[in-house]
Amino acid sequence: MAKAIEKTRRTKQPMSAQADDRLLSQKAYQQVRDEILRGDLSIGDILSRRQLADRLNMSFLPVTEALQRLEADGLVESKPRIGTRVRIPTEQDILNSYVIREALESQAARLCAEYISPAEKKQLQSNARRLDELQRLCQGDTVDPGFMFSVHSYHMQFHMRIAELSRCPGLRNAIEKEQILVFNWLYDIAAQRQTFPPNFHMKLATALCSGSTSRADSTMRAHVRYGLKQVLDWAVSFSQADRWRQKSAKK
């Protein structure tokens, strides 16, 4: 009944008011999403609609819509009579994400190696070199969170560029739709994974520029799998202390 009343209220709103609601919902979505990926909101943190609405200076409606979108993305989870929080991934969630990422990105790597132009090779290698340097600067305990956020953003853009170089829009869209790079970002933050092998992305770029599809495939698979055990170990230890989910299971 409440949903029907809310739907009726919204249909009676002037178009400008509905547009404003959509803008506020998008603002709330982007703000909360960025706070999760920046680590300001940690995995497992409780999300109060009232507190978010007060902090973002908006009504419950756009905040609720934003949280629903984030839940659809897999970044937030809600349980009746328990609440809403930043989603804690299970061990199976992480394994699923890695399997999907490996399947999609290894195919992107094969196609990239086949179709990449000389100019694109040069640019990809330059981006890889820059990314490795940025990640080297992230090692340590005193890294500015804003800088970390920018490095993770650059990392995601690098992998999306590989998908674009596959010359297959459907493959690129699948990588984006499955949120696999977003989850990789989130898992790295949660597991505090900051250290990577020297020239980690330069080695990948070199394989992609080699002209060998099999080399590109195998290098991407090894690249994706790197650090999986550390993330899984974190997930197991975290889930064992997850009283919120244990409480929900008893309902």
C-alpha positions in Angstrom: 0.0 0.0 0.0 2.8 2.4 0.9 4.5 1.8 -2.4 1.3 2.4 -4.3 0.8 5.7 -2.5 4.4 6.7 -3.2 4.0 5.8 -6.9 0.8 7.9 -7.1 2.5 10.8 -5.4 5.4 10.7 -7.8 3.1 10.5 -10.9 1.4 13.6 -9.7 4.6 15.6 -9.4 5.5 18.1 -12.0 8.1 16.9 -14.5 10.7 19.3 -13.0 10.2 17.8 -9.5 10.6 14.2 -10.9 13.8 15.3 -12.6 15.1 16.9 -9.4 14.4 13.6 -7.6 16.4 11.7 -10.2 19.3 14.1 -9.9 19.3 13.8 -6.1 19.1 10.0 -6.3 22.1 10.0 -8.7 24.0 12.3 -6.4 23.3 10.1 -3.4 24.2 6.9 -5.4 27.5 8.4 -6.6 28.4 9.8 -3.1 27.8 6.6 -1.2 29.4 4.5 -4.0 32.6 6.7 -3.9 32.7 6.5 -0.1 32.6 2.7 -0.3 35.3 2.6 -2.9 37.4 5.2 -1.1 37.2 3.1 2.1 35.3 5.9 4.0 32.5 3.3 4.4 34.0 -0.1 5.2 32.7 -3.5 4.3 30.1 -4.3 6.9 29.3 -0.7 7.9 25.7 -0.1 8.8 23.9 2.4 6.5 21.2 4.5 8.2 18.8 6.1 5.7 18.1 8.9 8.2 21.7 9.7 8.8 22.5 9.6 5.1 19.6 11.8 4.3 20.7 14.3 7.0 24.3 14.2 5.9 23.5 14.6 2.2 20.8 17.2 2.9 18.0 15.4 1.1 14.8 13.5 1.8 14.5 9.7 2.3 13.3 9.0 -1.2 16.4 9.7 -3.2 18.6 8.0 -0.5 16.3 5.0 -0.6 16.5 4.8 -4.4 20.3 5.2 -4.3 20.6 2.3 -1.8 18.4 0.1 -4.0 20.7 0.8 -6.9 23.7 0.0 -4.8 22.1 -3.2 -3.7 21.4 -4.2 -7.3 25.1 -3.5 -8.0 26.0 -5.9 -5.2 27.7 -3.2 -3.1 25.0 -3.0 -0.4 22.8 -5.6 1.2 19.6 -5.3 3.2 17.7 -7.7 5.5 14.1 -7.2 6.8 14.0 -6.0 10.5 17.8 -6.0 10.6 19.0 -3.1 8.4 21.2 -2.1 5.5 25.0 -2.2 5.3 27.9 -2.3 2.9 27.8 -5.8 1.6 30.2 -8.4 3.1 31.1 -10.8 0.2 31.2 -14.5 0.9 34.0 -16.7 -0.2 31.8 -17.9 -3.0 31.0 -14.3 -4.1 34.7 -13.7 -4.5 35.3 -16.9 -6.4 32.4 -16.1 -8.7 33.8 -12.6 -9.4 37.3 -13.9 -10.1 36.0 -16.6 -12.4 33.9 -14.2 -14.4 36.7 -11.6 -14.5 39.2 -14.1 -15.8 36.8 -15.4 -18.5 36.0 -11.9 -19.8 39.4 -10.2 -19.4 41.3 -13.1 -20.9 39.1 -13.0 -24.0 39.6 -9.2 -24.1 43.4 -9.8 -23.9 43.3 -12.2 -26.9 41.3 -9.8 -29.0 43.5 -6.8 -27.9 46.7 -8.7 -28.9 45.1 -9.4 -32.3 43.8 -6.0 -33.2 45.9 -3.4 -31.3 47.6 -0.8 -33.6 51.3 0.4 -33.2 50.1 3.8 -31.8 47.8 2.0 -29.3 50.6 -0.3 -28.2 52.8 2.7 -27.4 50.0 4.4 -25.4 49.1 1.2 -23.5 52.7 0.6 -22.5 53.0 4.2 -21.3 49.8 3.9 -19.3 51.0 0.6 -17.8 54.4 2.2 -16.8 52.5 5.1 -15.2 50.2 2.7 -13.3 53.1 0.6 -11.9 54.7 3.8 -10.6 51.5 5.0 -9.0 51.0 1.7 -7.3 54.5 1.7 -6.0 53.8 5.0 -4.4 50.8 3.4 -2.6 52.9 1.1 -0.6 53.0 1.9 3.1 50.7 2.9 5.9 50.6 6.7 5.4 49.1 7.0 1.9 46.5 9.7 1.5 43.0 8.1 0.9 42.3 10.5 -1.9 45.4 9.5 -3.7 44.6 5.9 -3.3 41.1 6.5 -4.8 42.7 8.2 -7.8 45.1 5.3 -8.3 42.3 2.7 -8.1 40.3 4.8 -10.6 43.3 4.9 -13.0 43.7 1.1 -12.5 40.1 0.5 -13.5 40.4 2.8 -16.5 43.5 0.9 -17.6 41.7 -2.4 -17.7 38.6 -0.9 -19.4 41.0 0.4 -22.1 42.1 -3.1 -22.7 38.5 -4.1 -23.1 38.0 -1.3 -25.6 41.0 -2.4 -27.6 39.3 -5.8 -28.1 37.2 -4.0 -30.7 34.2 -5.8 -29.2 31.7 -3.4 -27.6 29.6 -6.3 -26.2 32.6 -7.6 -24.3 33.5 -4.2 -23.0 29.9 -3.7 -21.9 29.8 -7.1 -20.2 32.9 -6.3 -18.1 31.3 -3.0 -17.1 27.9 -4.5 -16.4 29.3 -7.3 -14.2 31.1 -4.7 -12.1 34.1 -7.1 -12.0 36.6 -4.3 -11.9 34.7 -2.4 -9.2 34.6 -5.6 -7.0 38.3 -6.1 -7.6 38.9 -2.6 -6.3 36.7 -3.2 -3.3 38.4 -6.5 -2.5 41.8 -4.9 -2.7 40.7 -2.3 -0.2 39.1 -4.8 2.2 42.1 -7.1 2.1 44.5 -4.2 2.3 46.3 -5.4 -0.8 48.7 -2.7 -1.8 51.9 -4.5 -2.8 52.3 -5.8 -6.3 55.2 -7.4 -8.1 57.6 -5.0 -10.0 56.4 -4.0 -13.4 53.1 -5.8 -12.8 51.1 -4.0 -15.4 54.0 -3.4 -17.8 54.5 -7.1 -18.1 50.8 -7.4 -19.0 51.0 -4.6 -21.5 54.1 -6.2 -23.1 52.2 -9.5 -23.6 49.2 -7.7 -25.0 51.6 -5.9 -27.5 53.4 -9.1 -28.4 51.1 -10.1 -31.2 50.6 -13.5 -29.6 47.1 -14.2 -28.5 48.1 -17.2 -26.4 50.7 -15.2 -24.5 48.2 -12.4 -23.9 45.6 -14.9 -22.7 48.0 -16.7 -20.2 49.5 -13.5 -18.9 46.1 -12.0 -18.3 44.9 -15.1 -16.5 48.0 -15.0 -14.2 47.4 -11.3 -13.7 43.8 -11.7 -12.6 44.6 -14.6 -10.3 47.4 -12.8 -8.4 46.4 -12.1 -4.8 43.3 -14.3 -4.8 44.4 -16.3 -1.8 45.0 -13.2 0.2 41.5 -11.9 -0.6 39.9 -15.3 0.2 41.8 -15.6 3.5 40.4 -12.2 4.4 36.8 -13.2 3.4 36.9 -16.4 5.5 38.2 -14.6 8.6 35.7 -11.8 8.2 32.7 -14.0 7.6 33.4 -16.1 10.7 32.9 -12.9 12.8 29.8 -11.8 10.8 27.1 -11.8 13.5 24.8 -9.7 11.3 24.5 -12.5 8.7 24.3 -15.2 11.4 21.5 -13.3 13.1 19.7 -13.0 9.8 20.0 -16.7 9.1 18.2 -17.4 12.4 15.2 -15.3 11.4 
